[in-house]
Amino acid sequence: MSVLEALAIVGVGLVAGTINTIVGSGSLITFPTLLAFGFSPIVANVSNTVGLAPGSLSGAIAYRHELEGQRPRLLVLGTASIAGGITGAILLLALPGSVFRHVVPVLILVACVLVALQPRLSRRLAEREKPVLHGGVPLFACIFVTGVYGGYFGAAQGVILMSLLGIFLDDQLQRLNAAKNVLALCANGVSALVFISVTHIAWEAAGLIAVGSIVGGQVGGVLGRRFPAPLLRVLIIIVGVTAAVVLLA
């Protein structure tokens, strides 16, 4: 790997770490970059996950103030995300890579619609039943399925998580974004551990992505707080639709 290639990978890792902390979909930048540099799809996917996991931790730390008081809900939902992440990682290694190719873009577009309708949907849900701190069984199941997707590939995982948290939980959008970062870390972290244990990792590429994504996580923490809730919602929708279009192409 040349110096220019190494700098490019660090650069896309930084951008991806920033985007993941604010919205999600950073994999849409790093994964194609690794493919362009000649890595096979599976090696690129698992190495990308390993490289971005430290960035997820960095982003969660950057949003630590917004996490205050959320420990009970994250203990519950984090369990679902961890179980889903492990399941998704196993599926990636066991199933053909085309299994989710057509389902994922549709799932992301649905999530974008839910993000757009989130204020109305959450109000109706609150009128029909008493809110539950951790969203109850429906949210737990949805977080598990999202964790499966996160462990399998994960592009726009953050968009899907934000739509779910916004609908089922009555809280400020920035606090939900902080929770999203922790749940993404749970899925990405355990799937990275699975990959490290059982398959080949391109450690040079993963390490360079990790360096960039750690810095990006901190940058995203600073930038993300500057967005008011309506603007953050619009940004989530734009990124989500872009992700779906890229995956459909």
Secondary structure per residue as TSV (DSSP state, phi and psi in degrees):
chain	resnum	aa	ss	phi	psi
A	1	M	-	360.0	129.4
A	2	S	-	-78.5	168.2
A	3	V	H	-63.0	-40.4
A	4	L	H	-64.6	-40.5
A	5	E	H	-64.1	-41.1
A	6	A	H	-62.9	-43.2
A	7	L	H	-65.3	-37.1
A	8	A	H	-63.7	-42.0
A	9	I	H	-67.5	-40.1
A	10	V	H	-61.7	-41.9
A	11	G	H	-63.2	-45.7
A	12	V	H	-70.1	-30.3
A	13	G	H	-63.4	-39.9
A	14	L	H	-63.9	-46.3
A	15	V	H	-63.5	-42.7
A	16	A	H	-64.9	-42.2
A	17	G	H	-62.1	-38.0
A	18	T	H	-65.4	-48.6
A	19	I	H	-64.3	-42.0
A	20	N	H	-60.4	-39.9
A	21	T	H	-67.9	-37.6
A	22	I	H	-82.8	-44.3
A	23	V	T	-132.1	-58.0
A	24	G	S	127.5	173.6
A	25	S	-	88.1	13.8
A	26	G	T	-60.1	-26.8
A	27	S	H	-63.5	-23.7
A	28	L	H	-68.9	-11.9
A	29	I	H	-100.0	-47.9
A	30	T	H	-75.0	-40.7
A	31	F	H	-61.4	-50.5
A	32	P	H	-62.6	-30.3
A	33	T	H	-63.9	-44.1
A	34	L	H	-65.1	-38.1
A	35	L	H	-62.4	-41.6
A	36	A	H	-64.2	-28.0
A	37	F	T	-88.9	8.3
A	38	G	T	99.0	5.5
A	39	F	-	-78.8	145.4
A	40	S	-	-68.3	157.1
A	41	P	H	-55.3	-44.0
A	42	I	H	-67.8	-46.3
A	43	V	H	-62.3	-40.6
A	44	A	H	-63.3	-41.5
A	45	N	H	-65.0	-50.5
A	46	V	H	-70.3	-37.3
A	47	S	H	-67.2	-36.7
A	48	N	H	-63.2	-43.7
A	49	T	H	-62.3	-45.3
A	50	V	H	-62.4	-39.6
A	51	G	H	-71.5	-35.1
A	52	L	H	-84.2	-18.4
A	53	A	H	-58.0	-44.7
A	54	P	H	-61.5	-31.6
A	55	G	H	-66.6	-36.4
A	56	S	H	-63.1	-40.4
A	57	L	H	-63.8	-42.7
A	58	S	H	-61.0	-43.3
A	59	G	H	-64.4	-39.6
A	60	A	H	-64.0	-39.6
A	61	I	H	-66.6	-38.4
A	62	A	H	-62.5	-29.1
A	63	Y	T	-100.7	24.1
A	64	R	G	-62.0	-33.3
A	65	H	G	-67.4	-36.4
A	66	E	G	-73.7	-12.0
A	67	L	G	-85.7	-8.8
A	68	E	T	-58.9	130.3
A	69	G	T	83.8	-0.3
A	70	Q	-	-101.3	2.9
A	71	R	H	-56.5	-45.8
A	72	P	H	-58.5	-44.9
A	73	R	H	-69.4	-34.6
A	74	L	H	-74.5	-27.9
A	75	L	H	-64.0	-38.1
A	76	V	H	-75.1	-54.2
A	77	L	H	-70.4	-30.9
A	78	G	H	-63.0	-34.8
A	79	T	H	-60.7	-43.1
A	80	A	H	-64.6	-41.2
A	81	S	H	-67.8	-39.3
A	82	I	H	-64.3	-46.4
A	83	A	H	-62.4	-40.7
A	84	G	H	-66.3	-40.6
A	85	G	H	-61.3	-42.6
A	86	I	H	-63.2	-44.3
A	87	T	H	-61.6	-44.7
A	88	G	H	-63.4	-39.6
A	89	A	H	-63.6	-41.1
A	90	I	H	-65.6	-40.9
A	91	L	H	-63.5	-38.1
A	92	L	H	-60.3	-40.2
A	93	L	H	-79.6	-20.1
A	94	A	H	-102.7	-27.2
A	95	L	S	-106.0	158.6
A	96	P	-	-61.9	147.8
A	97	G	T	-67.1	-12.2
A	98	S	T	-89.8	-2.1
A	99	V	T	-58.1	-47.4
A	100	F	T	-97.8	7.4
A	101	R	T	-58.9	-41.1
A	102	H	T	-90.3	-23.1
A	103	V	H	-79.5	-39.7
A	104	V	H	-58.9	-49.1
A	105	P	H	-59.5	-39.3
A	106	V	H	-63.6	-42.2
A	107	L	H	-60.9	-41.5
A	108	I	H	-66.4	-42.1
A	109	L	H	-64.2	-39.6
A	110	V	H	-61.5	-41.4
A	111	A	H	-61.8	-38.7
A	112	C	H	-63.0	-42.1
A	113	V	H	-62.4	-41.0
A	114	L	H	-65.8	-37.4
A	115	V	H	-62.8	-42.7
A	116	A	H	-64.3	-37.9
A	117	L	H	-92.2	0.3
A	118	Q	H	-52.8	-47.2
A	119	P	H	-58.1	-43.1
A	120	R	H	-68.9	-43.3
A	121	L	H	-65.3	-41.1
A	122	S	H	-67.2	-35.4
A	123	R	H	-65.2	-43.5
A	124	R	H	-65.6	-38.6
A	125	L	H	-65.1	-39.7
A	126	A	H	-66.7	-32.4
A	127	E	H	-72.2	-29.9
A	128	R	H	-85.6	-29.8
A	129	E	S	-152.9	158.3
A	130	K	-	-69.8	128.8
A	131	P	-	-60.5	143.4
A	132	V	-	-107.5	138.7
A	133	L	T	-51.2	-41.8
A	134	H	T	-108.2	12.6
A	135	G	-	87.6	-6.1
A	136	G	H	75.5	-171.7
A	137	V	H	-62.5	-41.5
A	138	P	H	-57.9	-44.9
A	139	L	H	-68.1	-38.8
A	140	F	H	-57.3	-45.4
A	141	A	H	-65.6	-40.9
A	142	C	H	-66.4	-39.1
A	143	I	H	-65.9	-36.9
A	144	F	H	-61.4	-47.6
A	145	V	H	-63.1	-40.5
A	146	T	H	-64.7	-36.7
A	147	G	H	-63.1	-38.0
A	148	V	H	-59.3	-46.5
A	149	Y	H	-63.0	-41.4
A	150	G	H	-61.1	-41.2
A	151	G	H	-70.5	-28.1
A	152	Y	H	-79.5	-46.7
A	153	F	T	-146.7	-63.2
A	154	G	-	97.4	-4.3
A	155	A	T	-62.9	127.8
A	156	A	T	68.8	18.1
A	157	Q	H	-56.8	-37.9
A	158	G	H	-64.1	-37.3
A	159	V	H	-62.3	-44.8
A	160	I	H	-64.9	-43.8
A	161	L	H	-61.9	-42.8
A	162	M	H	-64.0	-37.7
A	163	S	H	-65.4	-41.0
A	164	L	H	-69.2	-47.7
A	165	L	H	-63.4	-38.9
A	166	G	H	-65.9	-32.2
A	167	I	H	-79.6	-44.1
A	168	F	H	-90.6	-19.2
A	169	L	-	-116.8	139.0
A	170	D	-	-96.6	93.3
A	171	D	S	-158.0	168.9
A	172	Q	-	-70.2	147.8
A	173	L	H	-61.5	-38.3
A	174	Q	H	-65.9	-36.8
A	175	R	H	-68.1	-37.3
A	176	L	H	-67.0	-35.6
A	177	N	H	-63.5	-38.7
A	178	A	H	-63.5	-42.7
A	179	A	H	-64.1	-39.0
A	180	K	H	-57.2	-42.6
A	181	N	H	-62.6	-39.1
A	182	V	H	-68.2	-43.4
A	183	L	H	-66.6	-38.3
A	184	A	H	-64.4	-38.9
A	185	L	H	-61.2	-41.7
A	186	C	H	-59.7	-48.9
A	187	A	H	-67.4	-46.5
A	188	N	H	-68.9	-37.9
A	189	G	H	-64.6	-48.0
A	190	V	H	-71.0	-35.7
A	191	S	H	-66.4	-36.3
A	192	A	H	-62.3	-41.1
A	193	L	H	-63.8	-39.1
A	194	V	H	-62.3	-46.7
A	195	F	H	-62.6	-42.4
A	196	I	H	-61.7	-34.7
A	197	S	H	-75.6	-32.8
A	198	V	H	-125.5	-7.0
A	199	T	S	-139.4	173.2
A	200	H	-	-78.6	134.5
A	201	I	-	-117.4	134.6
A	202	A	-	-81.7	88.5
A	203	W	H	-64.8	-33.1
A	204	E	H	-63.2	-47.4
A	205	A	H	-66.6	-43.9
A	206	A	H	-61.3	-40.2
A	207	G	H	-65.4	-40.4
A	208	L	H	-66.5	-41.4
A	209	I	H	-62.3	-40.4
A	210	A	H	-61.0	-44.0
A	211	V	H	-58.7	-48.0
A	212	G	H	-66.8	-41.7
A	213	S	H	-70.7	-30.4
A	214	I	H	-63.8	-45.7
A	215	V	H	-64.7	-42.3
A	216	G	H	-61.2	-35.3
A	217	G	H	-60.2	-39.4
A	218	Q	H	-71.8	-40.3
A	219	V	H	-62.6	-43.3
A	220	G	H	-63.2	-34.7
A	221	G	H	-63.6	-38.3
A	222	V	H	-71.9	-46.8
A	223	L	H	-71.0	-39.8
A	224	G	H	-60.1	-35.7
A	225	R	T	-69.4	-18.8
A	226	R	T	-80.1	-13.3
A	227	F	S	-88.5	123.3
A	228	P	-	-65.7	159.3
A	229	A	H	-53.4	-47.1
A	230	P	H	-61.2	-40.2
A	231	L	H	-68.3	-39.5
A	232	L	H	-63.4	-39.1
A	233	R	H	-63.6	-43.6
A	234	V	H	-62.4	-41.8
A	235	L	H	-63.2	-41.4
A	236	I	H	-60.1	-43.7
A	237	I	H	-65.6	-43.6
A	238	I	H	-61.3	-46.8
A	239	V	H	-64.5	-40.9
A	240	G	H	-63.9	-45.9
A	241	V	H	-63.5	-41.1
A	242	T	H	-60.9	-42.7
A	243	A	H	-60.5	-44.0
A	244	A	H	-64.1	-42.6
A	245	V	H	-62.8	-43.2
A	246	V	H	-62.3	-42.1
A	247	L	H	-71.9	-27.1
A	248	L	H	-78.3	-23.2
A	249	A	-	-65.9	360.0
